[in-house]
Amino acid sequence: MSTAEAILQHLKTLPDSAQREVLDFVQFLESRRKELAEREESLVWSDFSLTSAMRGMEDEEMLYSLADIKESFS
């Protein structure tokens, strides 16, 4: 028996109000999965954009050293 079949079997024994709660929970899970997928896709595109923007910069001469950016408190 598949998971969906087992859920359906249990769902049929519940009163209508409880079935509505289950439906609400399923819709919540669907929306959360959609949001996570959209966020993941956005991160992939963001990483791609940054990688594309920085392409070739690793070959450029360094204009500043670590000594240039360290703050001195003497």
C-alpha positions, -999 to 999 in steps of 0.1 A, spaced: 0 0 0 14 34 -9 16 63 15 -11 82 -4 -34 51 -1 -27 48 36 -35 85 42 -67 83 22 -78 52 42 -73 71 75 -88 103 61 -120 85 52 -126 76 89 -123 112 101 -153 135 104 -157 163 78 -142 190 101 -111 170 107 -108 163 69 -109 201 64 -80 205 88 -60 179 69 -68 197 37 -56 230 53 -24 213 64 -17 198 30 -22 233 14 2 248 39 28 221 31 23 228 -6 28 266 -2 59 261 20 75 237 -5 67 263 -33 83 291 -13 114 270 -6 117 261 -43 114 297 -53 140 308 -27 164 281 -39 159 291 -75 166 328 -65 198 318 -48 209 298 -78 203 328 -101 220 352 -76 251 329 -75 251 327 -113 248 365 -116 277 371 -91 299 345 -108 292 361 -142 299 396 -129 332 385 -113 344 364 -143 379 374 -153 386 395 -123 409 368 -107 434 377 -134 435 414 -125 463 430 -106 456 436 -69 453 473 -62 454 471 -24 472 448 0 460 436 35 482 463 50 462 490 31 429 479 46 440 472 82 432 499 107 459 511 130 452 521 166 485 534 178 
